[in-house]
């Protein structure tokens, strides 16, 4: 079985794949201070709950946008799984069609995974809207190439920035505001972030489609995709496992070569 690890700025996700099927998946807060042994203790307990153990894992692949975590996660794979993990971003890995942008080395590993998975599942050109720490709009050409992007601050990041920068604005949760015009500070902040992001996301999708000038499928992923979906009819599909499926596909492609 394959252990796929996706490290984001906010969350870290482990998934166990048996072939192309997810057997188990877990999420933790991203912390640079954790050691390889701490990850191993945490993961071994979760595997046990699923009737699995380290002995069932014979391969691993890591995608991380937090370089400081790579050493300990790689060390965990070597020490406890007895495998050398693949790393998305390694120039030796075959991802299929090469990115078609000016500086391909700057693309985040998670976005490469999303590109591979989106091209494999959805025909034609695709816009992947990833609701993470940042809200990314990644363009996948009909030949599978990463062909450009738009990056905006994530909704959680924006509402936290309001709280941090303005002394009288509280920390609030993001919810769908029933009305645009708020009647107090909290409802006003929730409206500004929720409806502001609906306009931002919908407006950017429309502009991307106009500029790209080809039919495009819009696929949303990330933790907040379901929250915004009801007010974003331009989103065609919600695909919460897009990044993890991309990791699995990249490993499968390169395992055949080795």
C-alpha positions in Angstrom: 0.0 0.0 0.0 1.0 3.6 -0.6 1.3 6.3 2.0 0.6 9.7 0.4 1.5 12.8 2.4 0.4 16.3 1.5 1.8 19.1 3.6 0.0 22.5 3.3 0.6 25.7 5.2 -2.4 25.0 7.5 -3.0 21.3 7.4 -1.1 18.1 6.8 -2.9 15.1 5.3 -1.9 11.4 5.3 -3.8 9.0 3.1 -3.3 5.2 2.6 -4.0 4.0 -1.0 -4.6 0.4 -2.0 -4.3 0.6 -5.7 -6.4 3.6 -6.7 -8.7 3.3 -3.6 -8.3 5.3 -0.4 -8.3 2.9 2.6 -7.9 5.7 5.2 -7.2 9.4 5.4 -6.3 11.7 8.3 -5.7 15.4 8.8 -3.5 17.2 11.4 -2.4 20.8 12.0 0.9 21.6 10.3 3.6 22.1 12.9 7.3 22.5 12.1 8.3 21.4 15.6 7.1 17.7 15.2 9.9 15.1 14.9 10.0 12.0 12.7 9.3 9.9 15.8 6.3 12.0 16.8 4.8 11.6 13.4 5.4 7.8 13.6 3.6 7.5 17.0 0.6 9.5 15.7 0.4 7.6 12.5 0.9 4.1 14.0 -2.1 4.7 16.3 -4.3 5.8 13.5 -3.3 2.9 11.3 -4.2 0.5 14.1 -7.7 1.9 14.3 -8.0 0.9 10.6 -6.6 -2.6 11.2 -3.3 -1.6 9.5 0.3 -1.2 10.5 3.6 0.1 9.1 4.2 -3.4 7.6 1.3 -2.8 5.2 2.9 0.3 3.7 5.5 -0.5 1.1 5.7 2.9 -0.7 5.4 6.6 0.1 5.2 9.9 -1.7 5.4 13.5 -0.2 4.2 16.8 -1.5 5.0 19.8 0.7 4.9 23.5 0.5 6.6 23.7 3.9 10.2 22.7 3.2 11.1 22.6 6.9 8.9 19.5 7.3 10.4 17.5 4.5 13.4 16.2 6.5 11.4 14.7 9.4 8.7 13.2 7.1 11.3 11.7 4.9 13.1 10.4 7.9 9.9 8.8 9.2 9.4 6.9 6.0 12.9 5.7 6.0 13.0 4.6 9.6 9.5 3.1 10.1 8.3 2.2 6.6 11.8 1.2 5.3 11.1 3.0 2.1 12.6 6.0 0.2 9.7 8.3 -0.4 9.2 10.0 -3.7 9.0 13.8 -3.5 6.8 15.9 -5.8 9.1 18.6 -7.1 12.0 16.3 -7.7 13.1 17.0 -11.3 13.6 13.3 -11.8 9.8 12.6 -11.4 7.7 12.3 -14.5 4.5 14.3 -14.1 3.3 13.9 -17.7 3.1 17.2 -19.7 5.6 19.8 -18.5 4.3 23.1 -17.1 3.9 25.8 -19.7 4.9 28.9 -17.6 7.9 31.1 -17.3 9.3 29.7 -14.1 8.0 26.1 -13.6 10.3 25.6 -10.5 8.1 28.0 -8.6 4.9 25.9 -8.8 3.8 24.5 -5.4 3.9 20.7 -5.1 0.2 20.6 -4.2 -0.7 22.5 -7.4 1.3 20.0 -9.5 -0.7 17.2 -7.9 -4.0 19.0 -8.6 -3.0 19.5 -12.2 -2.2 15.8 -12.7 -5.4 14.7 -11.1 -7.6 17.3 -12.9 -6.3 16.3 -16.3 -6.8 12.6 -15.6 -10.4 13.0 -14.5 -11.9 16.0 -16.4 -11.7 16.3 -20.2 -10.5 19.5 -21.9 -9.1 22.6 -20.2 -9.8 23.0 -16.4 -9.7 25.8 -13.8 -8.8 24.3 -10.4 -10.0 26.6 -7.6 -8.2 25.5 -4.5 -9.6 27.0 -1.2 -6.6 26.8 1.1 -4.4 29.3 3.0 -4.4 31.1 -0.4 -7.2 30.8 -2.9 -5.5 29.5 -6.1 -7.0 29.5 -9.6 -4.8 27.1 -11.6 -5.2 26.7 -15.4 -4.8 23.2 -16.7 -4.6 23.1 -20.5 -6.4 20.4 -22.5 -3.0 18.6 -23.0 -2.5 18.5 -19.2 0.1 21.3 -18.9 -0.1 23.7 -15.9 -0.6 26.9 -18.0 -0.8 29.8 -15.5 -2.6 30.8 -12.3 -4.1 33.5 -10.1 -3.3 33.6 -6.4 -5.5 35.5 -3.9 -5.4 35.5 -0.1 -7.6 32.8 1.4 -10.8 33.7 3.1 -9.6 32.6 6.6 -6.4 34.6 6.0 -8.3 37.7 5.1 -10.7 37.6 8.1 -7.7 36.9 10.5 -5.9 39.9 9.0 -8.9 42.1 9.7 -8.8 41.0 13.4 -5.0 41.4 13.7 -4.9 44.9 12.0 -7.9 46.6 13.5 -8.1 46.8 17.3 -11.9 46.9 17.5 -12.6 44.1 15.1 -13.1 40.7 16.7 -12.0 37.2 15.5 -15.1 35.7 13.8 -15.9 32.5 12.0 -16.7 32.6 8.3 -20.4 31.8 7.6 -22.8 32.5 4.8 -24.3 35.8 5.7 -28.0 35.8 5.0 -28.0 39.5 4.0 -25.2 41.6 2.4 -25.8 44.6 4.7 -24.7 43.7 8.3 -26.5 45.1 11.3 -23.6 44.7 13.7 -19.8 44.3 13.5 -19.8 40.5 13.4 -22.4 40.2 10.7 -20.8 43.0 8.7 -17.4 41.2 8.8 -19.0 37.9 7.8 -20.8 39.5 5.0 -17.7 41.3 3.7 -15.6 38.1 3.7 -18.3 35.7 2.4 -20.0 37.8 -0.3 -16.7 39.5 -1.1 -15.1 36.1 -1.8 -18.2 35.0 -3.8 -17.7 38.1 -6.0 -13.9 37.6 -6.2 -14.1 33.9 -7.1 -17.0 34.3 -9.6 -15.4 37.4 -11.2 -12.0 35.8 -11.6 -13.5 32.6 -13.1 -15.3 34.7 -15.7 -12.2 36.8 -16.5 -10.1 33.6 -16.8 -12.6 32.0 -19.2 -12.8 35.2 -21.3 -9.0 35.5 -21.5 -8.4 31.8 -22.2 -11.1 31.9 -24.8 -11.8 28.1 -24.7 -14.4 26.0 -23.0 -13.2 25.2 -19.4 -14.5 23.0 -16.6 -14.3 24.5 -13.2 -13.3 22.2 -10.3 -13.1 23.3 -6.7 -11.1 21.6 -3.9 -10.0 22.5 -0.4 -11.7 22.8 2.9 -14.0 25.8 2.2 -15.2 24.7 -1.3 -18.5 23.4 0.0 -19.2 26.6 2.0 -19.0 28.8 -1.1 -20.4 26.4 -3.7 -24.1 27.3 -3.3 -23.5 30.8 -4.4 -21.0 30.0 -7.2 -22.9 28.4 -10.1 -19.8 28.7 -12.2 -18.2 25.8 -10.2 -19.0 22.6 -12.1 -17.6 20.0 -9.6 -16.4 19.8 -6.0 -13.5 17.3 -5.7 -12.2 17.2 -2.1 -9.6 14.4 -2.8 -8.0 16.1 -5.9 -4.6 16.6 -4.3 -4.3 13.2 -2.8 -5.4 11.5 -6.0 -2.8 13.4 -7.8 -0.1 12.1 -5.4 -1.4 8.6 -6.1 -1.3 9.0 -9.8 2.2 10.6 -9.8 3.5 7.7 -7.7 1.9 5.1 -10.0 3.4 6.7 -13.1 6.9 6.8 -11.7 6.7 3.4 -9.9 6.3 1.8 -13.4 9.6 3.5 -14.5 11.7 2.2 -11.6 
